[in-house]
Amino acid sequence: MVVMKNESISKIGEFGLISIIKNKFINVNNDKYITANIGDDSFCFKSGKDNICITKDMLVEEVHFKKEWIKPHELGQKSIEVNVCDIAAMGNVIPKYVFIGLGLSPKTSEVFVNNLYKGFRNACDEYGITIAGGDIVKSDKIVISITLVGIGRQKIIKRSDANEGDLIGVTNTFGDAGAGIDLLYKHGIKYKYNKAEHYLISKQNNPKARLKEAWKISKYSTSLTDASDGLYVSVNLLAKHFKKGAEINMNKIPISSNLKKVFKKDKEQLNFALFGAEDYELVFTVSNLKAKLLKKMISEISYIGIINSSNEVRYFYNGKEQKIKYSGYRHF
């Protein structure tokens, strides 16, 4: 008889909870049509020549946002963008249909809802996404639950397929969104922010999915994920979660000039980059032979490390190994 531990989810954490669910339900029927299963950025399956990819993400008031810190149309746009980011993380996949679930207080104004849907529509129009349906329920807090369906004909790029010796690449810069929310918690919305600070807050409230970059990256990459939970988590998802290891050169992690202007210390900048989350950039692996080709295609790529077989992720700064412990947001 197997005795189950009755641990609270605060002890096992978000990824521990996902692991339990994954182990119970992952492809229990050995379905040959599944091309990416539970535990990746999207669930994908074959339908004829197409890969159908489906993802779901939620934004909850007082957990992911404060109503006074973000405009309704920004909130609508962000809700779509974060899901497009999950679709992008599967490679050459086109987002097509979205279902929008809403939990709203009866006191929510009609103007708020109109502007929220304006944001949904603006983002959907940009990507050619059709709003296909959804559901609305009464809720004490605003809850936005998005289900996005994408279609692709190329090979799906999963988190699990990095090879020893592959370089670890990232798009653009890291830490801006985390720094932006930090500023809002420190000063609120009425504070007179300077230009650099406004930029950081904008990166928090107005993220952009790297869809076109993902299409290019998918031509050469061996594994791929997004950085919604921070760079530290993303590297683990490509390496440690699949019994591989990595070495990360922290000096090569790309930091924006605006982040450097607002937060002067290297330690602060790197802390935001590793643990700040919500940058929605891409983290991927590519063979050394293909890395230069990819860099020519996308100039805003940085190579920050290498995959190995150590089953641990080691961080180096100025050539010296650093003791890095997770200090990011925890849901539980």
Summary of the structure (lengths in Angstrom):
residues: 332
radius of gyration: 19.9
end to end distance: 29.4
largest distance: 62.7
contacts: 1090
relative contact order: 0.15
helix: 39%
strand: 27%
